[in-house]
Amino acid sequence: MDRVPQRLVGILLITVTPSGSYADSGSCALRDWTPIQPSRLFTLNHDALNVWVFFALGLATTALPGRSFFIGVGLACLTPPVIELVQYLLPALGRSCQSGDLVSNWTGAVVALLIAAGVRTLRRRL
């Protein structure tokens, strides 16, 4: 049950620690809403990392009992825009918000949450 907070801490460490690059900080690139190509999911790249980090968070919600599962769903869906907003509002972090990150984060979370919902349904039926 403690996997969700651990995943959230890991996500925050990855996404809001200072990068040392201030070129695009304080800006928000909202032009790219294209989901990651499936062939790129298993390569080492920025978009794949964004998908897999939130996939892990979404899967961790399967361990949450009862209504806590829905809190986990809310966290998985609301955390990406909050992270991007923090990156935008705190240019000292040297990060920039990007719509592509939102799409990748939500892709990972939604796929994992669908799997989690399926697992929960199967558990109830068995």
DALINKA-V623889 format. One record per helix or strand. SS is the DSSP state (helix for helix, strand for strand). FROM is the first residue (numbers start at 1). LEN is the number of residues. If there is no record, write none. Layout:
SS & FROM & LEN
SS & FROM & LEN
This chain:
helix & 3 & 14
strand & 28 & 2
helix & 38 & 3
helix & 46 & 18
helix & 68 & 22
helix & 91 & 3
strand & 97 & 2
helix & 99 & 27
